[in-house]
Every structure is written in C-alpha cells, then in structure tokens.
Amino acid sequence: MSSTSTIFTPFSEEELIPKEEKLEVVKKGKTFSIGVPKETCLSEKRTCLIPDAVQILVDNGHKVIIESGAGEGSHFSDILYSEAGAEITNDPKVAFSQDLVLKINPPTEDEIEYLRPMTYLISALQINLRDKDYFIKLAGKKVNAIAFEFILDEYKQLSLVRLIGEIAGSVSILYASELLAMSNGLMLGGITGVRPTEVVILGAGIVGEFATKAAIGLGASVKVFDNSLSKLRRLHTLVDSRVPTSIIDPKELTKSLRRADVVIGALPRLNLPPIVTEDMVMKMKKGSVIIDITIDNGKVIETSELTSTEKPFIIKHDVIHCGLPNLTSKMPRTTTKAISNFFLSYLLGYDEEGGFENMLVHKSEIKQSLYMYKGRHTKLMICNKFDLPYHDINLLIF
C-alpha cells in the first residue's frame, strides 16, 4: 500500500482544526426591587428584613422600599432603615408593586389588588385561615407565590419552618409559664422541696424539641407524645433520654393530661381530626394551660380556638386555651432577626444564580417552594383542599 494513501474522513480540514472551548456563562440577574409592606392583620409585630440586611442588599445594587412603620413592632425605626439605604414610603401600594414583595402574613384581599403581574410574593400562607376565593383572587393577578411553609433548603429541609419552629417551641413554654402563674399561682418548673409542674408536649418535631428543652431547662417534668417512632427516638437522643416518650395512645394520653399543668400542641393536623378530645379536656385540672401552636395548620386540641394578641386566651372547662397563630410575634425582635438572616442568604443566592427564573430552573428545592407560578396553582395539597385546578410545577419549569 502506498504511504501516500489518504484516510477517509467526513470532516473537512478546516473542521478538524481545534477550536476554543465554549463554557456556559450564567447571566447575572438584573438588580431588582424589594418591597416590605407594613403588616396590617393579627396585630403582627414581626417584619422580614432588619436594617443591617437592607444595607447589604442595597450595597449589592438592589432597591429596597419599606412602608413607613413596618419595623416599629420589632423596634426598628424608619430612620434606621433610611440610614441603611432603604426608601421609605407612606403608600402601601408602592411597597406592594415591587419585583419582590416580602411579608410575614399573607396579603389581605385588598392588598392582593396592589400586586403587579409576574412579580414574586414571599409570605406565610397559614392555609387553615384561607379559603378558595383567596387563591382564585391571587391567581387572577398572575403572580409567582412562595410560602414560608414550603421553602426547602439544599438538604430538602423546611429551613424557615424549622427556624420559626425553634423560636415558637421556646416561646410556648415561656408564655405558658406566664399564664400558669396568672391562673393558679404556680411557677412552671421545679424548686427544692416542691413537686415540679407537669408538661405534656404533643409532637416531637422541631417545635416539640425546643419546647421540651425549654421546659427541662426550667425544671419541669415533661412527657412527649408523637405517632412517629423515629421522631421520638431522635428527641430521646437529643435530650439524653431524660424525657419519657409515648406513641399517641388515648388511654395513656388521658392519664397524662389529668396530671398536666401545661399542654403544648405542636403537631400539624391539616385535614385530620384533633388528638385531644373535649372529653379529655374536661378531665384536666382547673387552671391548667393549653397552647395550641400549630392551630393555623389544624387543631391538635378539639376545644382550641384562634385567638388574637388583644385577647390571647379563652377559658373553657376551667382550662386556659391559647390559640395564637403567630405566637413568635410575642418575641418580635428575635424572630425578625432570625427571618431576616434567612432571607438575606436566600436573596444573595438569587444574585449568584442570575435571577429567580434561573434559580427555579437550576434548584429543584426552590421550584418546589412555589404554590403559584404565573397564576397557576402548583401545590397538590392546596388544590385538593380547595378543589382548584392543579398544574405540576415540573411541567411548567424545566
């Protein structure tokens, strides 16, 4: 064979010349405006951003519009926000018409009117306090809505729920202590030579864990009930096996409730019946205290009712019932700082990804946090509860 024979190739000589490698460049997102309206319902004192967080966002090129008085409940004045670089407005419509609206409570039906189409709304949802018309009206504005309750981190954990739950668990014991002293003069905890007070906690999740730690810290005798053995085992490990735990057995629960001075409900019961019946409450001690923390996600105690900051408790069968849906608002500054820290990292992540649309495509956990995308309902749980048309988020964004 001749040494000059050619090798067959479908490519031209020009096509075989090495070319530069093309790498994907993530397009940086445009700077966006953030609106923080003043909370108008449930006597809310918390807000989503502290002045320090505002300053960092402004330094990163974003525009922050704060409605006048939004931070007063958490002891952050308009002057502090203004000095941090925020624009202060007296008009709620201005705060609601930004690219991203950050709220603690969901917007009221009147406030929904102020939202612009295709913008982003991040707030709590408190599904038990909503109705079908609310979601229909919100869908009409063609917004993208994310609920605190659905925000996942990279480890698929409900990070903001956990953060607020940690505070709620601790606050529930501190407030129960106050109510117990008022009702029958007992100090929550134990003292030398005096029998410790009895605390029953329903739920071994994050809220239950921090309520347990707070009650143990005060010296109370604590018992925890939950239907998840893995959660009970986890709690047992966390508190060095110092707390008796039990599966929710009506006979065992009734026995513990009869002796209880304080009962903490920390178990979401969405579309499920309460665990503690009215008959069980009637057998409890006079002057004992019930705090139903997860009341906005379904009652744990049958006799619980939603209460307000102005009238935080009611008395039924000689037992004090507290059903505050925003219990952490009793410690507004601490809660605001915790929520602000979370949102600061969340919004700075937006910068790195190059905008919300990029975040939604690249991060499945952020995609799953949406319950509405461009006016379409994307959470099956909500659609089933309110008989709404369901759209799979993975078919809308891919």
URHUFEN-V825988 format. One record per pair of residues at least 24 apart in sequence whose C-alpha atoms are under 7 Angstrom apart, sorted by the first residue. I is the first residue (numbers start at 0). J is the second residue. D is the distance in whole Angstrom. If there is no record, write none. Layout:
i:I j:J d:D
i:I j:J d:D
//
This chain:
i:25 j:352 d:7
i:25 j:353 d:6
i:26 j:353 d:5
i:27 j:350 d:7
i:27 j:353 d:4
i:27 j:354 d:7
i:28 j:350 d:6
i:28 j:353 d:4
i:28 j:354 d:4
i:29 j:354 d:7
i:30 j:60 d:6
i:30 j:61 d:5
i:31 j:61 d:5
i:31 j:62 d:6
i:31 j:98 d:6
i:32 j:61 d:6
i:32 j:62 d:5
i:32 j:63 d:6
i:32 j:97 d:6
i:32 j:98 d:5
i:32 j:99 d:6
i:33 j:62 d:6
i:33 j:63 d:5
i:33 j:64 d:6
i:33 j:97 d:6
i:33 j:98 d:6
i:33 j:99 d:5
i:33 j:100 d:6
i:34 j:63 d:6
i:34 j:64 d:5
i:34 j:65 d:6
i:34 j:94 d:4
i:34 j:95 d:6
i:34 j:97 d:5
i:34 j:99 d:6
i:34 j:100 d:5
i:34 j:101 d:6
i:35 j:64 d:6
i:35 j:65 d:5
i:35 j:66 d:6
i:35 j:94 d:6
i:35 j:100 d:6
i:35 j:101 d:5
i:35 j:102 d:6
i:36 j:65 d:6
i:36 j:66 d:5
i:36 j:69 d:6
i:36 j:91 d:6
i:36 j:94 d:5
i:36 j:95 d:7
i:36 j:102 d:7
i:37 j:66 d:6
i:37 j:68 d:6
i:37 j:69 d:4
i:38 j:69 d:7
i:41 j:307 d:6
i:42 j:308 d:6
i:43 j:328 d:6
i:44 j:72 d:4
i:44 j:73 d:6
i:44 j:328 d:6
i:44 j:331 d:6
i:45 j:72 d:6
i:45 j:73 d:6
i:45 j:103 d:7
i:45 j:328 d:6
i:45 j:331 d:5
i:45 j:334 d:7
i:45 j:335 d:5
i:46 j:70 d:6
i:46 j:102 d:7
i:46 j:103 d:6
i:46 j:335 d:6
i:47 j:101 d:6
i:47 j:102 d:6
i:47 j:103 d:6
i:47 j:335 d:6
i:47 j:338 d:6
i:47 j:339 d:5
i:48 j:335 d:7
i:48 j:339 d:5
i:49 j:335 d:7
i:49 j:336 d:6
i:49 j:339 d:6
i:50 j:79 d:6
i:50 j:80 d:5
i:50 j:83 d:6
i:51 j:83 d:7
i:52 j:339 d:7
i:52 j:343 d:6
i:53 j:83 d:6
i:53 j:84 d:7
i:53 j:85 d:7
i:54 j:83 d:5
i:54 j:84 d:6
i:57 j:84 d:6
i:64 j:88 d:7
i:64 j:94 d:6
i:65 j:94 d:6
i:66 j:90 d:7
i:66 j:91 d:6
i:66 j:94 d:6
i:72 j:331 d:7
i:73 j:331 d:5
i:73 j:332 d:5
i:73 j:335 d:7
i:74 j:332 d:7
i:108 j:133 d:7
i:111 j:137 d:6
i:114 j:140 d:7
i:115 j:140 d:7
i:116 j:140 d:5
i:116 j:141 d:5
i:116 j:142 d:5
i:117 j:141 d:6
i:117 j:142 d:5
i:117 j:143 d:6
i:117 j:373 d:6
i:118 j:142 d:5
i:118 j:143 d:6
i:119 j:143 d:5
i:119 j:144 d:6
i:120 j:144 d:5
i:120 j:145 d:6
i:121 j:145 d:5
i:121 j:146 d:6
i:122 j:146 d:5
i:122 j:147 d:6
i:123 j:147 d:5
i:123 j:148 d:7
i:125 j:295 d:5
i:125 j:296 d:7
i:126 j:295 d:7
i:126 j:296 d:6
i:127 j:295 d:5
i:127 j:296 d:5
i:127 j:297 d:6
i:128 j:295 d:6
i:131 j:385 d:5
i:138 j:374 d:4
i:138 j:375 d:6
i:139 j:374 d:6
i:140 j:374 d:7
i:141 j:373 d:5
i:141 j:374 d:4
i:142 j:372 d:7
i:142 j:373 d:5
i:142 j:374 d:5
i:143 j:371 d:5
i:143 j:372 d:4
i:143 j:373 d:5
i:143 j:374 d:7
i:144 j:369 d:6
i:144 j:370 d:6
i:144 j:371 d:5
i:144 j:372 d:7
i:145 j:368 d:6
i:145 j:369 d:4
i:145 j:370 d:6
i:146 j:368 d:7
i:146 j:369 d:7
i:146 j:370 d:7
i:149 j:368 d:5
i:150 j:365 d:7
i:150 j:368 d:5
i:151 j:364 d:5
i:151 j:365 d:6
i:151 j:368 d:6
i:152 j:364 d:6
i:153 j:364 d:7
i:155 j:364 d:7
i:161 j:205 d:6
i:164 j:205 d:6
i:164 j:206 d:5
i:165 j:205 d:6
i:165 j:206 d:6
i:165 j:209 d:6
i:166 j:327 d:6
i:167 j:206 d:6
i:167 j:326 d:6
i:167 j:327 d:5
i:168 j:206 d:4
i:168 j:207 d:6
i:168 j:209 d:5
i:168 j:210 d:4
i:169 j:209 d:5
i:169 j:210 d:5
i:169 j:213 d:6
i:170 j:327 d:7
i:171 j:210 d:7
i:171 j:290 d:7
i:172 j:210 d:6
i:172 j:213 d:6
i:172 j:214 d:6
i:175 j:261 d:7
i:175 j:288 d:7
i:178 j:288 d:7
i:179 j:287 d:7
i:179 j:288 d:6
i:182 j:286 d:5
i:183 j:286 d:6
i:187 j:217 d:7
i:187 j:219 d:6
i:188 j:217 d:5
i:188 j:218 d:4
i:188 j:219 d:4
i:189 j:217 d:7
i:189 j:218 d:5
i:189 j:219 d:6
i:195 j:219 d:5
i:195 j:220 d:6
i:196 j:220 d:6
i:196 j:260 d:6
i:197 j:221 d:6
i:197 j:258 d:7
i:197 j:259 d:5
i:197 j:260 d:5
i:197 j:261 d:7
i:198 j:222 d:6
i:198 j:259 d:6
i:198 j:260 d:6
i:198 j:261 d:5
i:198 j:262 d:6
i:199 j:223 d:6
i:199 j:259 d:6
i:199 j:261 d:6
i:199 j:262 d:5
i:199 j:263 d:6
i:200 j:224 d:6
i:200 j:262 d:6
i:200 j:263 d:5
i:200 j:264 d:6
i:201 j:225 d:6
i:201 j:263 d:6
i:201 j:264 d:5
i:201 j:265 d:6
i:201 j:266 d:6
i:202 j:264 d:7
i:202 j:265 d:5
i:202 j:266 d:5
i:203 j:230 d:6
i:203 j:231 d:6
i:203 j:234 d:7
i:204 j:230 d:6
i:206 j:265 d:6
i:207 j:265 d:6
i:208 j:234 d:6
i:253 j:279 d:6
i:256 j:283 d:6
i:257 j:282 d:6
i:257 j:283 d:5
i:257 j:284 d:6
i:260 j:287 d:5
i:260 j:288 d:6
i:261 j:287 d:6
i:261 j:288 d:5
i:261 j:289 d:6
i:262 j:288 d:6
i:262 j:289 d:5
i:262 j:290 d:6
i:263 j:289 d:6
i:263 j:290 d:5
i:263 j:291 d:6
i:264 j:290 d:6
i:264 j:291 d:4
i:264 j:292 d:6
i:264 j:293 d:7
i:264 j:299 d:6
i:265 j:291 d:7
i:265 j:292 d:6
i:265 j:293 d:6
i:266 j:293 d:6
i:266 j:299 d:6
i:267 j:293 d:5
i:267 j:296 d:5
i:267 j:297 d:6
i:268 j:296 d:6
i:268 j:297 d:4
i:268 j:298 d:6
i:268 j:299 d:6
i:269 j:296 d:5
i:269 j:297 d:5
i:270 j:297 d:7
i:273 j:298 d:5
i:273 j:299 d:5
i:273 j:300 d:5
i:273 j:301 d:5
i:274 j:299 d:5
i:274 j:300 d:6
i:275 j:299 d:6
i:275 j:300 d:5
i:275 j:301 d:6
i:276 j:300 d:6
i:276 j:301 d:5
i:277 j:301 d:6
i:277 j:302 d:6
i:281 j:316 d:6
i:285 j:317 d:5
i:285 j:318 d:6
i:286 j:317 d:6
i:286 j:318 d:5
i:286 j:319 d:7
i:287 j:318 d:5
i:287 j:319 d:6
i:288 j:318 d:6
i:288 j:319 d:5
i:288 j:320 d:6
i:289 j:319 d:6
i:289 j:320 d:5
i:289 j:321 d:6
i:290 j:320 d:6
i:290 j:321 d:5
i:290 j:322 d:6
i:291 j:321 d:6
i:291 j:322 d:5
i:292 j:322 d:7
i:292 j:323 d:7
i:292 j:324 d:7
i:294 j:322 d:6
i:294 j:324 d:6
i:295 j:324 d:6
i:360 j:396 d:6
i:360 j:397 d:6
//
